[in-house]
Amino acid sequence: MMNGEQLLDWLGRFGQEHLLRFWDELDDRRRRSLAEQIGAIDLELIARLYRRKEKQTDVCALADRAGEPPAFRLGDPNNRFTPDEARRRGEAALRAGEAGVILVAGGQGTRLGFDHPKGMFPLGPVSGKTIFQIHVEKILAAARRYGSSIPLCLMTSPATHAETVAFFQEHDRFGLAEGDFRVFCQGTMPAVDAATGELLLADRDQLALSPDGHGGMLAALAASGTLDELRRRGVRHAFYFQVDNPLVDVCGPEFIGYHLLASSELSSQVVAKKTPLDRVGNVVEVDGRLLVIEYSDLPDEIADRRKPDGSLAIWAGSIAVHVMDLGFLARMADSADALPFHVAHKRVAYVDDSGALVEPEEPNAIKFERFIFDLLPSAERAIVVEVDAAEHFGPLKNAPGHKEDTAESVKAQLIALHSRWLRRAGVEVADGVAVEISPLLALDAEELAEKLSAVTKVTTPRYFE
């Protein structure tokens, strides 16, 4: 570790000497902490990213050339493979132990008024089970159904890591075997002053750091040894999703099967957009490669383009659920430019020259983030698979009072889904009655029908487990 003079000399090469403005006031412990934070930052990269901050991709030009991605559409008789063919192929891979799960869970529940990792939020409409438990029970149920182990690789962030690890320890990993559970932490990037490029201090001995985006998964997966461990145990395909969507069909065999039958390196689940301006990433094909155009970057006139039948030309909305070939991930992890950094202008609190904390009212800083969907253009034979949003997409993002994506709306979606399963099994569900089905009882309506022959009617809230 560099001493004060060495640090000052190093920082001076990049115009960042201000980071040591309080050095003489710090004790040895705080000096050591600050020095370690500075040593972990690639200052050359930060300088390069700041210089290129305005050289963004011409999204309008890309969008103008955008076409439909190679897709397996719901109910389309022209799909290359049938759902049954895909399901059988996916089930074979699951039985062979070739599938693992990557769950991205670095977010806090701050926007929900929940000061803990979002995965700890109690979302079971009747059971009150947390999002983490709901996801883990799906993995356990799939492993039991296919007679194989399915490892869970959980990515945290520095803000959620310790509490997440303690939560899983407290609950004995919700039944997951110790060897099937691995936690790794994503990296961070410093925030810089938008006007000067100077790194911001959150405190006299603390850089203003934030997670490097869900695209940081790739570097963290490799650096932690998790990628090598998955490959050693014979896992060939990773089912990736984000923690805030409890409706994900984790390791769904049909999705995995389409991925394998198409020999795809990276496959993405999508939903058909309801309106041109739906707030989801738009999966398109440009020059023979798939990519995602953020809803905020897509010009309205392009978003509203129609096909001859009147449907949207840009229709495929990403829901951040993917299947990834592990060989592809290993190849991309060795490529320094596999995932570019995106620039985001944000409000970031910082300490000024006097040491006072400043809470800006307008965006004052630049954050650099990576997005996992930027792997798409590098993937060979990438495809999208359409799913029904009502059954597969219920993200928890907003506090009560918002129009959508709240705990109330997601619970209602879960209740509606499980009510449909029960009715298909011949069970009468009274209107307005909350029902919930544990994944450990049934992963789908067909499995539920095999297990509920004695139940004919539900008139009060009930958790089926």
PyMOL commands that set and color helices and strands:
alter all, ss='L'
color gray80, all
select helices_A, chain A and resi 4-12+17-20+23-25+28-39+43-51+59-64+83-95+110-112+118-120+131-146+161-170+172-175+178-180+216-223+226-232+253-261+295-297+300-303+326-333+372-378+389-392+407-424+445-451
alter helices_A, ss='H'
color red, helices_A
select strands_A, chain A and resi 71-72+99-104+152-156+181-185+188-190+192-193+201-203+206-207+209-211+237-242+266-272+282-286+289-293+316-325+342-346+350-351+357-358+365-369+383-386+428-429+435-437+457-458+462-464
alter strands_A, ss='S'
color yellow, strands_A
deselect
rebuild
show_as cartoon
